[in-house]
Amino acid sequence: MTLTIWLSLVAVCCIGAMSPGPSLAVVLRHTISNGRAHGIVAAITHAIGIAVWAMLTIWGLALLVTETPLFYTLITYAGAGYLAWMGVKAIRSKGSAKLNIDKDTAPLMVAARDGVLISLLNPKLAVFFIALFSQFVSADLTIVEQLIMTATVASIDSIWYIIVALALSHSNVIDKLQRQSATIDKISGIVLVGLALRVVTL
């Protein structure tokens, strides 16, 4: 893999990570509701899911999905169902209690679960890797090159969402967002349900 190809991969991954979507909503919600640690855990486990997508693409998922529409349909509907479930939970939320960002108020495993599942079951990521990431995949890739590609996409994703969690967890920001947490929950819930509906109607 040449430096030019790697830099092109970095650029594509940055665009993908920074584009607004359900992943951002999940990290934001966990950071506001439970604090910095939960946001960072959600970011890291989200990157693990991203790494899985990267490896599956390298191993031929693009070809499998292209030749087996049913497989893609199953991924799409599973992802839509999870988005809708999270959206309904957020809409029904009454907001968070007063937050002390240095003290966890919910199990970190919840943030870890949501982080990894929102990436594994997000149809947007399936489209991203099949349409864009797959252009960097070739049959003659070495194991080292495969690992470099996987590490690149996972690192960029985790760094971006960790930055988001750190920025949101500063007291002067989090206090303002905390007061509006019920409204933010409902808005993010509506967005998640809307995304789910859009997925199944495409």
Backbone as a ProteinNet text record, in pm:
[ID]
protein_1_A
[PRIMARY]
MTLTIWLSLVAVCCIGAMSPGPSLAVVLRHTISNGRAHGIVAAITHAIGIAVWAMLTIWGLALLVTETPLFYTLITYAGAGYLAWMGVKAIRSKGSAKLNIDKDTAPLMVAARDGVLISLLNPKLAVFFIALFSQFVSADLTIVEQLIMTATVASIDSIWYIIVALALSHSNVIDKLQRQSATIDKISGIVLVGLALRVVTL
[TERTIARY]
84.2	0	88.3	67	147	95	178.4	138.3	19	15.3	-95.8	-227.5	-227	-348.2	-390.8	-293	-325.4	-385.4	-328.7	-381.9	-523.5	-548.7	-684.1	-780.7	-734.8	-815.8	-844.9	-744.1	-761.7	-867.4	-860.5	-955.8	-1098.6	-1117	-1250	-1302.4	-1215.7	-1257.7	-1294.5	-1221.3	-1253	-1390.4	-1418.6	-1549.9	-1659.7	-1637.5	-1737.3	-1761.3	-1653.6	-1666.2	-1734.8	-1706.5	-1757.2	-1897.3	-1949	-2084.2	-2186.2	-2282	-2381.8	-2466.4	-2506.4	-2588.9	-2618.4	-2670.2	-2706.4	-2588.2	-2469	-2351.3	-2322.5	-2329.3	-2307.8	-2414.1	-2538.7	-2648.2	-2625.4	-2572.9	-2549.1	-2438.7	-2326.5	-2216.3	-2260.4	-2331.9	-2380.4	-2472.7	-2566.1	-2664.5	-2598.3	-2502.8	-2436.1	-2348.1	-2286.1	-2202.3	-2286.4	-2399.2	-2485.8	-2551.4	-2596.8	-2672.6	-2585.1	-2466.1	-2386.6	-2244.1	-2196.4	-2065.3	-1960.1	-1841.5	-1730.3	-1693.3	-1680.7	-1636.4	-1730.7	-1860.8	-1958.8	-1948.6	-1928.1	-1911.9	-1788.7	-1679	-1554.6	-1569.2	-1634.3	-1657	-1742.5	-1847.7	-1931.8	-1850.7	-1760.1	-1675.6	-1581.8	-1521.1	-1424.9	-1493.8	-1607.4	-1676.4	-1737.7	-1776.2	-1822.6	-1711	-1587.6	-1473.4	-1446.8	-1476.3	-1460.2	-1555.9	-1680	-1775.1	-1728.8	-1669.7	-1615.8	-1505.6	-1419.8	-1311	-1366	-1477.2	-1541	-1588.8	-1656.6	-1703	-1585.3	-1474.6	-1357.1	-1302.6	-1289.2	-1235.1	-1329.6	-1459.7	-1555.6	-1551.6	-1532.6	-1522.7	-1398.4	-1287.1	-1162.5	-1175.7	-1247	-1261.3	-1369.3	-1427.8	-1519.7	-1665.3	-1698.3	-1838.8	-1904	-1828.5	-1884.6	-1939.3	-1863	-1907	-2027.3	-2024.7	-2133.6	-2265.6	-2259.1	-2380.7	-2431.5	-2340.6	-2379.2	-2450.3	-2402.7	-2459.4	-2570.5	-2589.2	-2693.3	-2776	-2873.2	-2954.3	-3025.7	-3063.2	-3132.2	-3046	-2916.1	-2824.2	-2823.2	-2816.5	-2818.2	-2951.3	-3059.9	-3191.9	-3201.5	-3147.7	-3149.1	-3071	-2954	-2874.2	-2951.3	-3015.4	-3089.6	-3201.8	-3282.2	-3396.8	-3354.7	-3246.8	-3196	-3148.1	-3077.7	-3030.9	-3145.3	-3245.9	-3361.4	-3436.4	-3448.7	-3516.8	-3445.4	-3313.4	-3235.6	-3243.1	-3237	-3249	-3384.3	-3489.4	-3624.7	-3638.1	-3582.1	-3588.4	-3520.2	-3401	-3329.5	-3404.3	-3465.3	-3539.4	-3659.8	-3735.3	-3853.5	-3811.9	-3701.7	-3651.5	-3616.6	-3553.7	-3514.1	-3634.9	-3734.1	-3854.9	-3928.9	-3931.3	-4001.5	-3921.9	-3797.1	-3712.6	-3762.4	-3747.2	-3785.3	-3663.3	-3552.2	-3431.1	-3348.7	-3228.3	-3135.9	-3142.4	-3109.8	-3097.2	-2971.5	-2954.1	-2834.2	-2710.3	-2619.9	-2507.2	-2378.2	-2313.4	-2176	-2087	-2013.8	-1943.5	-1828.2	-1791.3	-1683.5	-1735.6	-1865.4	-1924.5	-2024	-2002.1	-2090	-2228	-2331.4	-2467.4	-2537.7	-2468.4	-2525.5	-2410.5	-2438.8	-2332.3	-2261.8	-2130	-2053.9	-2086.7	-2132.7	-2166.3	-2280.3	-2367.7	-2477.3	-2421.2	-2327.2	-2262.7	-2184	-2115.6	-2038.4	-2130.5	-2243	-2339.4	-2392.9	-2437.2	-2494.7	-2391.2	-2267.3	-2163.3	-2134.1	-2119.1	-2085.3	-2204.3	-2325.5	-2441.7	-2482.1	-2466.1	-2506	-2414.7	-2292.6	-2204.6	-2227.5	-2243.1	-2262.8	-2396.1	-2499.7	-2633.9	-2675.7	-2579.6	-2610.6	-2597.5	-2708.2	-2702.2	-2618.8	-2611.2	-2529.1	-2383.4	-2336.9	-2199.1	-2178.7	-2280.8	-2271.7	-2253.3	-2333.9	-2323.7	-2188.3	-2143.2	-2014.6	-1900.6	-1893.2	-1781.3	-1789.7	-1910.4	-1925.1	-1896.4	-1948.2	-1935.6	-1799.9	-1743.1	-1622.5	-1499.4	-1509.1	-1392.8	-1345.9	-1439.3	-1403.7	-1315.2	-1311.6	-1227.8	-1079.1	-1047.7	-908.1	-868.5	-963.2	-938.9	-905.1	-801.6	-765	-727.7	-727.1	-703.2	-561.1	-467.5	-327.2	-282.4	-377.2	-340.4	-271.3	-161.6	-94.6	-166.3	-133.9	-193	-159.5	-35.7	6.3	-76.9	-97.9	-177.7	-322.8	-376.1	-511.5	-522.8	-423.7	-424.3	-408.3	-325	-305.9	-436.8	-506.8	-633.3	-737.6	-745.5	-841.9	-809.6	-681.1	-639.1	-663.1	-644.5	-664	-808.3	-900.1	-1041.2	-1092.9	-1049.8	-1095	-1036.7	-909.8	-845.1	-909	-933.8	-995.2	-1133.8	-1209.1	-1343.9	-1340.9	-1254.7	-1250.8	-1199.5	-1097.3	-1042	-1147.5	-1222.3	-1324.3	-1431.1	-1485.1	-1592.9	-1542.6	-1417.4	-1360.5	-1348.2	-1307	-1301.8	-1440.4	-1542.2	-1680.3	-1717.1	-1686.4	-1720.2	-1646	-1518.2	-1439.3	-1490.6	-1525.8	-1575.3	-1707.4	-1793.8	-1925.9	-1921.6	-1814.5	-1812.4	-1753.4	-1706.9	-1661.6	-1780.8	-1765.1	-1877.5	-1951.1	-1879	-1946.1	-2033.2	-2004.4	-2087.5	-2195	-2152.8	-2244.2	-2358.4	-2331.2	-2436.8	-2549.7	-2511.5	-2612.4	-2692.9	-2621.7	-2690.4	-2775.5	-2726.3	-2798.2	-2937.8	-2946.2	-3074.6	-3173.8	-3120.6	-3206.3	-3207.7	-3167.6	-3148.6	-3276.6	-3390	-3516.7	-3548.9	-3529.2	-3553.5	-3457	-3328.5	-3228	-3260.1	-3302.3	-3340.2	-3451.9	-3552.8	-3668.1	-3629.5	-3546.8	-3503.2	-3419.4	-3324	-3240.1	-3324.3	-3427.1	-3516.5	-3593.5	-3644.4	-3716.9	-3625.5	-3500.1	-3403.2	-3376.5	-3359	-3331.1	-3448.3	-3569.7	-3687.3	-3699.5	-3673.6	-3678.1	-3578.2	-3457.7	-3355.7	-3400.4	-3462.8	-3511.1	-3617.1	-3709.7	-3814	-3755.2	-3657.4	-3594.5	-3525	-3459.9	-3389.3	-3484.7	-3599.5	-3691.4	-3773.6	-3772.1	-3850.4	-3763.9	-3631.1	-3543	-3564.1
-118.8	0	124.7	212.8	334.1	439.8	540.6	649.3	725.4	741.6	813.8	740.2	609	529.8	537	528.7	534.4	669	778	911.4	927.2	866.6	869.2	793.7	681.7	605	687.1	756.3	841.8	948.8	1012.4	1117.9	1063.7	949.3	888.6	852.1	796	756.8	877.5	987.1	1109.7	1162.6	1163.2	1209.4	1120.6	990.4	897.1	913	930.1	941.7	1071	1180.4	1311.5	1341.4	1259.3	1285.2	1254.2	1346.8	1326.1	1202.2	1135.2	1016	955.2	833.4	767.8	743.9	724.1	702.1	825.3	941.9	1065.9	1083.7	1049.6	1062.9	974.1	853.3	759.7	811.1	854.6	906.5	1031.2	1119.1	1241.1	1209.2	1117	1085.1	1022.6	931.6	869	969.3	1060.7	1161.1	1254.6	1300.1	1392.3	1322.1	1200.8	1131.3	1076.8	1026.6	953.9	1002.9	1088.8	1145.8	1105.3	1160.6	1145.8	999.6	921.5	782.2	702.5	723.4	650.8	690.1	818.9	863	803	797	740.5	590.8	520.2	375.6	350.2	429.5	415.5	440.8	538.8	570.2	454.4	396	287.2	161.5	125.4	4.3	26.3	150.9	182.5	155.6	193.3	169.8	20.6	-60	-205.5	-258.5	-209.6	-248	-204.9	-84.9	-34.9	-127.5	-173.6	-264.5	-394.9	-442.1	-564.3	-543.4	-429.5	-399.3	-393.9	-332.3	-320.6	-457.7	-545.6	-678.4	-759.8	-748.8	-822	-774.9	-645.1	-592.2	-645.8	-644.8	-695.8	-843.2	-918.6	-1062.7	-1096.8	-997.2	-1027.1	-1000.6	-920.1	-891.9	-816.6	-729.2	-651.5	-743.8	-845.5	-940.4	-1020.5	-1060.6	-1140	-1062.6	-937.9	-857.3	-826.7	-800.4	-770.7	-888.7	-1009.2	-1128.2	-1191.6	-1146.7	-1202.8	-1089.2	-1036.8	-924.3	-953.3	-1079.4	-1114.6	-1084.3	-1110.6	-1083.3	-934.8	-851.2	-706.8	-662.1	-723.4	-689.1	-721.2	-836.3	-873.9	-773.4	-730.4	-631.4	-500	-462	-336.6	-334.4	-440.4	-443	-462	-536.8	-550	-414.3	-341.4	-209.2	-112.4	-115.8	-27.6	-56.8	-184.9	-222.2	-170.3	-179.6	-130.9	21.4	90.5	236.1	278.1	209.9	243.5	219	109.1	75.5	183.5	224.9	329.9	462.7	489	613	622.4	513.8	511.6	531	466.1	483.7	629.3	693.7	833.2	925.2	900.5	984.1	974.7	856	835	884.8	921	965.5	1097.8	1111.6	1235.7	1322.4	1286.9	1364.1	1304.8	1354.4	1301.7	1383.5	1318	1390.4	1476.1	1562.2	1645.7	1558.2	1592.2	1504.8	1549.7	1457.7	1478.3	1399.9	1468.2	1400.3	1314	1327.4	1245.5	1117.7	1096.5	979.1	912.9	786	714.3	696.8	708.7	691.7	573.3	503.9	386.7	292.1	162.7	68.1	104.3	95.8	123.2	22.7	-97.1	-198.9	-154.4	-68.7	-17.6	68.7	155.8	239.3	153.3	50.8	-39.2	-113.3	-161.5	-233.4	-144.5	-23.8	65.3	108	130.3	171.6	67.8	-57.6	-161.9	-198.8	-202.9	-242.9	-136.9	-7.1	96.3	97.4	46	35.9	-93.5	-204.3	-333	-339.5	-272.6	-282.2	-155.5	-71.2	52.9	31.2	31.6	9.7	114.5	235	340.5	297	224.7	178.3	66.5	-16.6	-120.7	-57	45.6	116.1	184.3	247.9	317.7	224.2	110.4	20.3	-47.5	-80.3	-147.3	-50.5	72.1	168.3	239	268.2	349.5	272.1	207.7	139.3	26.2	-37.5	-153.1	-115.6	12.8	51.4	40	32	19	-126.6	-217	-359.4	-427.4	-508.7	-587.2	-727.7	-818.9	-959.9	-985	-894.9	-919.2	-845.2	-799.5	-733.4	-832	-788.2	-871.9	-860.4	-951.2	-946.5	-814.1	-767.7	-641.4	-526.1	-523.9	-416.8	-422.3	-542.1	-556.8	-501.7	-532.5	-483.8	-331.8	-276.4	-131.7	-62.8	-116.9	-58.1	-64	-178	-194	-100.8	-94.5	-7.4	139.3	175.8	315	358.2	278.6	317.7	314.9	216.8	208.4	321.8	355.6	461.8	597.4	626.7	754.9	766.4	658.2	659.4	682.1	608.6	621.8	758.6	809.6	941.2	1050.3	1044.6	1147.6	1147.7	1030.2	1026.2	1047.7	1014.7	1048.4	1200.1	1266.4	1413.2	1471	1413.5	1458.8	1442.6	1325.7	1300.4	1394.8	1419.4	1508.8	1652.2	1695.9	1832.2	1852.5	1751.7	1764	1749.9	1689	1659	1770.2	1877.7	1991.6	2055.9	2092.7	2139	2256.9	2350.1	2467.6	2433.1	2318.4	2272.8	2177.8	2083	1977.7	2032.3	2135.4	2191.4	2250.8	2319.8	2378.2	2269.5	2167.8	2058.2	1977.2	1964.9	1887	1944.2	2078.1	2143	2118.6	2088.2	2062.5	1914.8	1827	1685.6	1617.8	1652.5	1590.5	1626.9	1753.3	1798.2	1731.8	1724.9	1661.3	1513.4	1445.8	1304.8	1286.9	1370.2	1357.7	1387.8	1491	1524	1411.2	1359.8	1249.9	1125.7	1104.2	990.2	1001.3	1120.5	1143.3	1121.2	1168.9	1149.6	1000.9	926.4	782.8	707.4	739.7	675.4	714.5	841.6	887	814.6	795.2	719.8	575.9	517	378.5	370	464.7	465.2	487.6	575.7	603.1	478.3	404.2	283	181.6	159.7	55	99.8	230.2	277.7	309.1	292.7	320	217.5
0	0	0	-98.2	-106.2	-8.9	18.3	107.7	51.4	-78.6	-142.4	-120.3	-137.8	-116	30	121.1	263.1	301.6	248.4	277.5	220.8	105.9	49.7	140.6	195	289.2	414.6	465.4	583	555.9	439.7	404.9	399.9	337.5	327.4	465.5	550.1	684.8	770.1	754.5	829	790	661.9	615	671.9	668.3	719.8	868.5	945.4	1091	1131.4	1060.7	1099.8	1050.6	960.6	910.6	1019.9	1044.1	1150.1	1123.5	1228.9	1215.5	1351.1	1353.6	1479.9	1572.4	1516.4	1600.8	1686.1	1624.8	1699.4	1806.9	1772.8	1869.3	1991	1969	2079.5	2171.6	2114.6	2196	2271.8	2204.7	2267.9	2384.2	2362.8	2466.5	2589	2568	2682.7	2757.4	2685.2	2750.6	2835.7	2780.3	2853.4	2972.5	2952.3	3055.9	3168.3	3133.6	3232.7	3252.3	3164.9	3185.6	3084	3103.7	3009.3	2985.5	3093.6	3079.6	2990.3	3006.1	2925.8	2778.5	2753	2615.3	2550.9	2626.1	2572.9	2548.7	2641.5	2623.2	2498.9	2481.1	2362.1	2235.7	2241.2	2125.9	2092.5	2195	2172.8	2119.9	2180.7	2133.4	1995.3	1965.8	1830.2	1730	1766	1678.1	1659.7	1761.6	1749	1642.2	1645.6	1542	1404.2	1397.2	1270.5	1219.3	1310.5	1272.3	1216.4	1274.7	1224.3	1081.1	1057.5	921.4	823.6	865.6	779.3	741.5	841.2	813.2	725.6	752	669.9	524.6	505.1	369	301	373.4	318.1	281.8	363.5	339.9	237.7	177.8	67.9	95	199.1	226.1	111.4	46.6	-63.8	-172.6	-207.1	-309.5	-262.2	-134.3	-79.5	-80.9	-36.4	-31.6	-171.5	-262.8	-400.5	-464.4	-436.4	-499.7	-417.8	-293.7	-207.5	-147.3	-222.5	-174.4	-42.5	-18.6	104.6	226.4	215.3	325.6	359	256.9	279.4	338.6	292	345.5	493.5	534.2	675.8	760.4	711.3	781.7	793.6	684.6	681.4	783.8	786.5	877.4	1023.3	1046.6	1183.4	1234.6	1150.3	1187.8	1211.1	1123.7	1138.9	1267.9	1301.1	1424.4	1547.8	1546.2	1660.9	1672.3	1559.3	1560.2	1616.2	1571.8	1618.1	1767.9	1817.1	1959.9	2044.1	2001.6	2073.7	2065.6	1949.4	1931.7	2023	2033.7	2120.7	2266.4	2307.1	2444.2	2471.3	2375	2393.4	2399.3	2313.6	2311.3	2444.1	2503.1	2629.6	2749.9	2728.7	2839.2	2897.3	3027.7	3095.9	3126.1	3064.3	3088	3199.2	3213.7	3313.4	3441.3	3550.3	3677.2	3672.2	3773.2	3779.8	3774.1	3685.1	3655.9	3722.7	3787.5	3833.1	3738	3652.6	3544.9	3594.5	3721.9	3776.6	3841.1	3834.7	3899.3	3804.5	3775.9	3683.8	3744.8	3663	3710.8	3645	3559.1	3492.6	3457.5	3440.5	3407.7	3277.5	3278.2	3156.6	3046.6	3087.5	2988.4	2897.6	2948.4	2865.6	2753.7	2788.2	2686.9	2588.5	2641.3	2554.8	2457.7	2509.3	2424.3	2313.8	2351.6	2251.9	2148.4	2193.9	2101.1	1995	2036.7	1940	1851.8	1910.6	1831.4	1730.4	1764.9	1670.8	1548.8	1565.2	1448.7	1371.9	1443.4	1375.6	1302.1	1356.3	1297.6	1224.3	1190.9	1120.1	969.1	895.3	750.3	677.7	734.4	674.9	665.5	767.1	766.5	665.2	647.4	544.9	407.6	380.7	252.5	240.1	349.5	347.9	311.4	379.6	355.3	219.1	177.4	48.5	-66	-55	-164.2	-167.2	-50.3	-46	0.2	116.5	171.8	82.1	14.7	-68.8	-186.5	-224.1	-337.6	-305.2	-175.2	-134.9	-114.6	-135.3	-112.9	-245.2	-243.2	-360.6	-316.6	-411.6	-379.7	-330.9	-364.9	-331	-204.3	-124.1	1	94.8	155.7	253.9	388.9	480.2	613.9	681.9	665.9	727.2	672.8	542.1	481.3	528.9	543.2	595	736.1	819.6	957.2	962.2	873.1	867.7	830.1	731.6	688.1	799.4	865.6	974.3	1090.7	1127.7	1237.5	1204.2	1078.3	1036.5	1054.1	1001.5	1008.9	1151.9	1231	1370	1454.3	1430.6	1507.7	1480	1353.7	1317.9	1380.2	1374.7	1431.2	1582.1	1653	1799.2	1840.5	1772.9	1807.2	1790.1	1679.8	1654.6	1764.4	1796.9	1895.5	2037.9	2065.8	2196.3	2209.5	2101.6	2102.3	2129.5	2064.8	2087.1	2234.7	2292.7	2433.4	2526.7	2499.8	2584	2575.9	2454.5	2437.2	2509.8	2504.2	2566.3	2717.6	2770.8	2913.5	2999.1	2938.4	3017.8	3086.4	3210.1	3290.9	3230.3	3167.3	3112.3	2991.8	2929.6	2817.7	2867	2950.3	2993.3	3078.2	3158.9	3242.8	3159.3	3052.4	2964.5	2893.2	2845.7	2777.4	2874.4	2998.8	3099.7	3124.1	3128.1	3154.2	3041.6	2925.4	2809.9	2772.1	2865.6	2831.1	2785.3	2846.1	2804.7	2660.4	2625.8	2488.7	2392.4	2431.7	2346.5	2326.2	2434.2	2423.6	2321.1	2330.3	2240.4	2095.8	2077.1	1941.4	1882.7	1963.5	1913.4	1888.2	1972.5	1951.7	1821.2	1792.6	1667.5	1547.7	1559.8	1451.7	1429.3	1539.1	1527.5	1463.9	1507.6	1448	1301.2	1271.5	1133.1	1046	1098.9	1025.2	1001.1	1102.7	1089.1	980	979.9	877.4	738.2	731.6	602.1	547.6	638.4	597.9	534.3	598.8	550.4	430.9	401	286.5	165.8	179.6	66.5	-44.8
[MASK]
++++++++++++++++++++++++++++++++++++++++++++++++++++++++++++++++++++++++++++++++++++++++++++++++++++++++++++++++++++++++++++++++++++++++++++++++++++++++++++++++++++++++++++++++++++++++++++++++++++++++++

